[in-house]
Amino acid sequence: MNRILKTFCTIFILPIFLIYLLAPSSMALSPSSEPTYAGIDVSGYQGNINYSEVKQAGIEIVYMKSSEGSNYVDSHFERNYTEAKTNGLKVGVYHFLTARSIAQAETQAQFFVSLISGKSIDCKLAMDFESFGNLNKQQINEIAVAFINKVEELSKKEVVVYSNAYDATYIFEGEVTKNPLWVAQYGVNEPQNNGNWSSWVGWQYADDGEVNGINARVDMNRFTKEIFLDDTSEIPDVENPNEGENNNGNDSEGNNGEDNENGNNGNEGNVAGTKTIIIKWGDTLSEIALDYNTTVRRLVELNNIENPNLIYAGESLIVPITNSNVENVYIVKRGDTLSQIALNFNTTVNAIATLNGITNVNLIYTGQRLIIPSNTNSEDECKHDCGHKLYTVRSGDTLWSIARRYGTSIANIVRLNRISNPNLIYPGQIFRI
């Protein structure tokens, strides 16, 4: 019996033990050091933040969006910077990169650094490059390197690469990986090790956090001491490449150059009328312009807007309705699914997939432009005018927890969504709230 047991252990158990023992620690990506610091990252989407309460809630580091593309400034950047600094929080800034060439990357780098000139930043400057369009892997990495190098040259500061786990594993490589990693991966105990980086200096572990002082969901992070800059002196003065131009915050590069000065390749002249919408949290003029097939400049003129980077949720906005708007173009946002987009537009996943040549309906990416079938109701009917928002059920949700989160009742959710069994909901289900 002992001989049989020894043989069994040798043949079956020992190899399994050796595999476990010798398996590379690459199964999990470790922090670059201990301890870690509690952090959040914010943008105009979070609205006005009470940083005193944020500080009291135990948050130590705040990364904030400063800019996007070649000329878009986040509407709350200056306020976020001032208030966070006043309340003794460590500040980091990030730029959402939309470049499609090395030249555009360098222009966006200069724009980014010009916005933070004269400011004292505590954390490494972050590159958020996650919208690739039709770029191939080599082009993506060349553009990323060009942006990083230019930012470091102009700012004299180090850069951290923000990336989701998939892109960090399968997209970024080579020279890009010489910079530290701020990785985003949710629903795991540790982010995956991808072979390109040996550790993380930042880990965004959730995108639905609740923090006192913030009246919206917020990204939650942990950071190590390596996220901090060794030199926190003021960023050198750098000229804004847009000085003298009247771009009004319209990011032509982010839209792949499709909007010209007269708006949508000359179609602006086909204005049949206007309508009024209600601005929602997170809206920007550039996004609304895309939604309504117009330009930021046209919206500024129609609404007598003094600062195109400063619009407020709840305010009304006049938008043009054009005869040429025969089909809708939707820009995929973080967290979107085809089923949710199809529901927004009153169409089907199959219809969108067929029109856009999508072979894997579970694989869409942030920044992707989707053509929506023209025989459906346009998204703006619900996106801006209806009184409800869409919520995708997550694991562990109950109707009670959802109702409590949104300040409504279970009965209202049941009625709006015609739910037959309130005790039976499942992850991925989409409700109107």
SVG drawing of the C-alpha trace seen along z (x, -y; Angstrom):
<svg xmlns="http://www.w3.org/2000/svg" viewBox="-45 -85 59 87">
<polyline fill="none" stroke="black" stroke-width="0.4" points="0.0,0.0 2.8,-2.4 4.5,-1.6 1.4,-2.3 0.9,-5.6 4.5,-6.6 4.1,-5.7 0.9,-7.7 2.6,-10.8 5.5,-10.5 3.5,-10.2 0.6,-12.6 1.1,-14.9 4.8,-15.7 4.5,-17.1 1.6,-19.3 3.5,-20.6 6.6,-21.3 4.5,-23.1 3.0,-25.3 6.4,-25.8 8.2,-26.6 5.5,-28.6 6.7,-32.1 5.5,-34.8 4.2,-36.3 0.7,-34.9 0.1,-38.1 1.5,-41.6 2.9,-42.9 3.1,-46.5 6.5,-48.0 6.8,-48.6 4.8,-48.6 2.8,-50.3 0.3,-51.5 -1.6,-54.8 -5.4,-55.3 -6.1,-57.3 -8.8,-58.3 -8.8,-59.7 -11.4,-62.3 -12.5,-64.5 -15.3,-66.9 -17.7,-63.9 -17.5,-64.1 -18.6,-67.7 -17.7,-70.0 -15.8,-67.9 -15.5,-68.7 -11.9,-67.9 -12.0,-68.5 -14.4,-65.5 -12.3,-63.5 -9.3,-64.1 -11.2,-63.1 -12.4,-59.9 -8.8,-58.7 -7.9,-59.5 -4.2,-60.5 -3.7,-60.9 -5.9,-62.5 -5.1,-62.1 -7.1,-64.5 -7.8,-64.8 -6.2,-68.0 -6.7,-67.5 -7.7,-65.5 -6.5,-65.6 -4.8,-68.7 -7.0,-71.4 -9.6,-70.1 -9.2,-71.2 -11.2,-69.3 -13.9,-71.7 -13.0,-71.1 -9.2,-70.8 -8.3,-74.2 -10.7,-73.8 -9.7,-70.3 -6.0,-71.2 -6.5,-74.2 -8.9,-72.6 -6.9,-69.3 -3.7,-71.3 -5.4,-73.5 -6.6,-70.4 -3.2,-68.9 -3.8,-66.0 -1.0,-64.7 -1.9,-65.7 -1.3,-63.8 -2.5,-64.8 -3.3,-62.8 -3.8,-63.5 -6.2,-61.4 -4.1,-60.8 -6.0,-60.6 -3.1,-61.0 -3.0,-59.1 0.5,-60.0 3.9,-60.9 3.4,-64.5 0.0,-64.6 1.5,-62.9 4.2,-65.6 1.6,-68.4 -0.6,-66.9 2.4,-66.4 3.2,-70.1 -0.5,-71.1 -0.6,-68.9 2.6,-70.4 1.5,-73.9 -1.6,-73.5 0.3,-72.4 3.1,-74.9 3.8,-76.7 2.0,-74.1 3.7,-71.9 2.7,-68.3 3.4,-65.6 3.0,-62.5 4.4,-61.3 2.6,-62.7 0.2,-60.1 -0.4,-59.1 -3.9,-57.6 -3.7,-56.0 -6.6,-53.6 -8.4,-54.7 -6.5,-53.3 -8.9,-53.5 -7.4,-51.7 -3.8,-51.9 -1.7,-48.8 0.4,-47.6 3.7,-49.2 2.0,-52.5 0.4,-52.5 3.8,-52.0 5.6,-54.6 2.9,-57.2 3.1,-56.4 6.9,-56.7 6.8,-60.0 4.3,-61.4 6.2,-60.2 9.5,-61.5 8.1,-64.9 6.3,-65.3 9.5,-64.3 11.6,-66.7 9.3,-69.7 8.3,-69.1 11.5,-67.6 9.3,-65.1 8.8,-61.4 5.8,-59.8 3.7,-56.8 1.7,-54.7 -2.0,-54.2 -3.3,-51.1 -5.9,-48.4 -4.5,-44.9 -5.3,-43.7 -3.4,-46.5 -0.6,-46.3 -0.3,-42.6 -0.9,-42.5 -0.4,-46.0 2.3,-48.0 5.8,-46.7 9.5,-47.8 10.4,-51.3 7.0,-52.1 7.5,-49.5 10.5,-51.3 8.1,-53.7 6.3,-52.5 2.8,-51.1 -0.5,-52.3 -2.8,-49.3 -6.6,-49.1 -8.2,-45.8 -11.4,-45.2 -12.8,-42.3 -9.5,-40.6 -7.5,-40.3 -4.3,-41.3 -3.8,-42.5 -2.5,-40.0 1.2,-39.9 1.7,-40.4 5.5,-39.9 6.0,-43.5 6.1,-45.0 7.3,-43.3 5.3,-45.5 2.8,-48.3 3.1,-51.7 -0.7,-52.3 -3.6,-49.9 -7.1,-51.1 -9.1,-48.3 -12.7,-49.7 -14.6,-52.2 -17.7,-52.5 -16.4,-53.7 -18.2,-55.9 -16.2,-58.6 -17.6,-61.3 -17.5,-64.7 -18.1,-63.3 -21.7,-63.1 -20.9,-60.5 -19.2,-57.2 -15.4,-57.4 -12.4,-55.3 -10.6,-53.8 -6.8,-53.3 -3.9,-52.1 -0.5,-53.7 3.0,-53.0 5.7,-55.5 7.2,-55.2 4.2,-57.1 5.7,-60.2 8.0,-62.6 11.4,-63.1 11.3,-66.7 8.1,-68.5 9.3,-71.9 7.0,-73.9 6.6,-72.7 8.6,-74.9 6.7,-77.4 5.8,-75.8 4.0,-77.6 0.5,-76.3 0.6,-75.1 -3.0,-76.5 -2.1,-80.1 -3.7,-82.4 -6.1,-79.7 -9.8,-79.9 -10.5,-76.2 -13.1,-76.6 -12.1,-73.3 -13.0,-71.3 -10.6,-68.4 -10.2,-67.7 -7.5,-65.1 -9.7,-63.1 -12.3,-63.0 -9.7,-61.9 -9.9,-65.3 -13.5,-64.7 -14.9,-68.1 -13.7,-71.0 -14.1,-74.6 -17.5,-74.8 -18.7,-71.7 -18.9,-68.1 -17.5,-68.6 -19.8,-71.4 -23.1,-69.8 -23.7,-72.4 -25.5,-74.5 -28.4,-72.0 -29.8,-73.2 -33.6,-72.4 -34.1,-73.7 -32.9,-73.4 -33.9,-71.6 -33.1,-72.0 -31.4,-69.3 -30.5,-69.0 -26.7,-68.7 -25.8,-65.6 -22.9,-64.9 -19.8,-64.1 -21.0,-65.8 -18.6,-67.9 -19.3,-70.2 -17.1,-68.1 -19.1,-64.9 -22.4,-66.7 -21.2,-68.1 -20.5,-64.6 -23.9,-63.4 -25.7,-66.0 -23.5,-66.0 -22.3,-69.6 -19.2,-71.4 -18.2,-73.0 -18.0,-76.4 -21.7,-76.1 -22.8,-75.2 -20.9,-78.1 -22.6,-80.5 -26.1,-79.1 -25.8,-79.4 -23.6,-82.4 -21.1,-80.4 -18.1,-82.4 -16.0,-79.4 -16.6,-76.2 -14.8,-74.1 -17.3,-75.2 -20.8,-73.7 -23.0,-72.5 -25.2,-69.5 -28.8,-70.4 -28.5,-73.4 -30.3,-73.6 -28.4,-73.7 -29.6,-74.5 -28.5,-72.1 -29.0,-72.1 -31.0,-69.5 -29.7,-68.8 -31.3,-67.2 -28.1,-65.4 -28.2,-63.4 -29.4,-60.1 -27.4,-57.9 -26.1,-58.2 -22.5,-57.8 -21.8,-56.8 -18.4,-57.0 -17.9,-54.0 -17.3,-55.0 -15.6,-53.0 -17.9,-50.3 -20.2,-50.3 -21.5,-47.0 -23.2,-46.4 -26.3,-45.3 -26.5,-48.5 -25.8,-50.7 -28.5,-48.7 -31.0,-49.4 -30.1,-53.1 -30.8,-53.3 -33.8,-51.0 -32.1,-48.6 -30.4,-45.2 -26.9,-44.0 -27.0,-42.1 -28.0,-45.2 -25.1,-47.2 -22.6,-44.4 -23.7,-43.8 -23.5,-47.5 -20.0,-47.9 -18.5,-44.6 -18.1,-43.4 -17.4,-39.7 -17.1,-39.5 -20.0,-41.3 -18.3,-41.0 -15.3,-43.0 -15.6,-46.7 -13.2,-49.4 -13.3,-52.8 -13.2,-55.5 -14.5,-53.2 -16.9,-54.9 -20.1,-52.9 -22.6,-53.6 -26.1,-53.1 -28.9,-51.9 -30.7,-55.0 -34.1,-53.4 -34.0,-53.5 -34.8,-56.2 -31.8,-58.4 -29.9,-58.1 -30.5,-61.7 -34.2,-60.9 -33.1,-59.1 -29.6,-60.2 -30.5,-63.8 -34.3,-64.1 -35.7,-61.1 -35.8,-61.2 -34.1,-57.9 -30.6,-56.4 -29.4,-52.9 -27.8,-50.6 -26.1,-47.4 -26.5,-44.8 -23.3,-43.7 -22.6,-40.5 -24.0,-40.8 -26.6,-43.5 -30.2,-43.3 -33.1,-45.5 -32.9,-46.9 -29.3,-47.9 -29.8,-49.4 -32.9,-51.3 -31.0,-52.6 -28.0,-53.7 -30.1,-55.8 -32.6,-57.1 -35.6,-55.4 -37.9,-52.5 -38.0,-48.9 -41.5,-49.4 -40.4,-52.1 -37.7,-49.9 -40.0,-46.9 -42.6,-49.1 -40.2,-50.8 -38.6,-47.5 -41.6,-45.2 -39.8,-42.8 -41.9,-39.8 -39.8,-38.4 -38.0,-41.1 -36.0,-38.5 -34.5,-37.2 -32.0,-39.6 -28.7,-38.6 -25.3,-40.3 -25.4,-42.0 -29.1,-42.8 -29.8,-46.4 -32.4,-48.4 -33.9,-51.9 -33.6,-53.8"/>
</svg>
